[in-house]
């Protein structure tokens, strides 16, 4: 039996959620089928410069090798748009259990084992002294070495680079690259460095929730800018006229995520920000799409992000869903005559003037 068969994904998801809850995170896990993530965890974190809300968009996989690049792109885009960090929790990779206290990367997304996550969350809330400074890369597991500490400790011991390199069993060029931060030592070389220099804090802890988002290639992004239905195309045109970009996703529960082109919108006009808006669409053929509306509403309230649910039919012909302070319901035909200021008013739960004039009703 392979390692991938010794644990089910459902069990791993449940255990991962439990670890976040133990660490004081609040979870949103009302997932729809085909979602790119399994749950979102949020928590207020003291960053010494103020309290910020940390959002973790978690994807759980038994076998890390099965995590696809396309899934990674969508996971990263969603995480970036809702101001969160993507994280993979996995059980195995390359046919064996993944290393403990080690950070992996798959298609630019951080990945750890469940035990590593548990130790990290304990360290994060100050109940343990454990730290994670090892990371997996081609050829093995390496240590996030501090070039400044290494150089300072070598000089304090009055060792030249040639002598220290010989003691460790590496080339002088390798040691030179360590001290310049151009490469990192494998675990065994790091341990020898610590022993020879009589120092056990040459490493730097890694933040598993810190993802350096790379710019998505324009050709890839084009795929998400393409509407997947005639109705989405119509909505996209109207929103573009109001200076909003929309990315249309394949995953559920939302149809798309959009953000204002003009950055000043989020700080100067939108009172309930921050952005983007979460978008859902019901067409004539989906009048009973109430479950997905509930998911959108729940997610927007959890993230405190604005959501808009677009309805193709007259609002009176659709079973009236319940709005909240974070979600607005819009008849698509009303978008045509709606100016930007009217759209902003609607998002802030005010009746757009042009709709009042036309005596049209939005719930």
Order of alpha helices (4+ residues) and beta strands (2+ residues): alpha-beta-beta-beta-alpha-beta-beta-beta-beta-alpha-beta-beta-alpha-alpha-alpha-alpha-alpha-alpha-beta-beta-beta-alpha-beta-beta-alpha-alpha
